[in-house]
Amino acid sequence: GPSTGTDRPDVVVVGAGFAGLYALHLLRQRGLDVRVFEAGDDVGGTWYWNRYPGARCDIESIFYSYSFDEDLKKEWQWSERYAAQPEILAYLQHVADRFDLRRDITLSTRVESAHFDEETERWTVTTDQGETVSAQHLVLGVGLLSSTNLPQILGRDDFAGPTYHTGAWPHEPVDFTGQRVGVIGTGSSGIQLIPLVAEQADHLTVFQRTANFSLPARNGDPDPRFVRKFHEDFEGTREQLRSSSYGILLEPPTKSVLEVSDEEREATYRERWEEGTLTGILQAYNDTVRNHEANHHASEFVRKRIAEMVDDPQVADDLTPRGYAYGTKRPCLDTNYYATYNRDNVTLVNVRRDPIERITATGIIAGGTEHELDALVFATGYDAMTGPLLGIDIRGRDGARLADKWENGPVTYLGISTAGFPNMYMICGPGSPSALSNAVVSIEQHVEWVADLLTHLEEQGIAVVEAEPDAEVAWTEHVQVAGRATLYPETDSWYMGANIPGKPRVFLPYIGGVGYYREHCAKIAADGYPGFALRAPSTT
Ligand code: NA7
């Protein structure tokens, strides 16, 4: 049917990616009137914007897809183990069509502000298209890696050729044939993009600040065992995902690295290296991200493999990650990443040794050498988790700004709610396990939990729900304590906000595991939502 286009929906959802699409579907099923605003010209969120060559998921697609509908899961066949961006986008478009979601989604429209009006106890939401709507509830499905980071490099705007950010890639095809291309950044995005640009470009120069640990993805056909598992026992498999630590099927490790012999460890790592998963080596033992000595074994194993793959010893040395524990920066999966540096048309610039001095009209000067470039790619990441939320002018009670409240770091209850901002729900907010999990499994949990809360409010005649300050302080502290039991806080990473100058250094995701977190949230719901103030309408 046509869009209802109401300016007084029950719920405004911001974003039409994995989170927003499911929120619309489920809240609509619960009888609520929902409007979704999406900045992109189509649905898809992250998978709409990340169109760079090589963009693909690094959690197996059979898991990195919805499990809320058995038929959807069984009917959709992924063509690869790790699907590429166009296929993931096609999947999300299919979901939007299949569940008739589009009629409540307003595309090409960015939400600029959301202000809570204490008199009406509703959110006033304004868009860049000049529309204003009033909603009882505000669901923020804005993504956790969607606010792009363009570093402040001297002369950045002087560059005369085209520049790109991996997270805002143009929709027209980009052809690097015959060009000298520079890539800044070697995180997951750079590591996926670099091998493909190298094949096309005349010359590729990679500017690397921190070498990463990357494992071969061994992409190929979807694993038939997993496909079969969902067909044979859909509910059981889904339950396994939901109660797991990371939202994937993984045998939880039982041994310490330190209690096994060198031979056993080496054999296990060798086997896991062949597996082609993010977790293979990291989760071979239970203390890899908790203990430096344990981590050292895993790190050394990967470092040796890197050295074997790269011909030039100096380049191999520059590509060798050092100075931080494996896993505490988001690890990567790649296809031909290290071998790419054996090509004649690829140059690696280690900017720790040869710092970028400035960008000029014709290239980048690093360590006194000018690298002439026709095109420049920023694979420089995101203002993770808080960036997309603070990119909207959100004001709660007393006109208080979320940006001010979070000046020293985000404070949330369960990563979903924050005091002073009633009837506002974050999907994958800071303090949720989403960033350390298969995000789709986390998204489904968040959306279902919020839907249950809204149903509860409806049934109890409650108009306003708000996190209590004590509860959010306790949760936020719990998130930090859980983080401090690991090696993560020692490393400069986007998990710590360390990639954005001036961003408060706090551990943003919750590392307690999606299974534990789900149980905890379920208990809070079952107990009548302790830590939340629930209030009847102030007007009769
Ligand atoms: P990441 O993982 O944040 O990687 C960004 C890369 O850009 C990383 O290598 C950074 O080096 C580098 N970077 C950032 N700023 C600069 C400057 N000023 N100079 C040189 N190099 C810089 O982003 P991705 O897009 O690759 O991946 C994001 C997530 O998407 C990923 O973790 C997965 O969860 C999916 P640094 O390491 O900070 O020294």
Residues whose N, C-alpha, C, O or C-beta is under 5 A from the ligand:
A	BS01	NA7	L145 P151 I184 G185 T186 G187 S188 S189 G190 F207 R209 T210 R330 A379 T380 G381 Y382 W494 N499
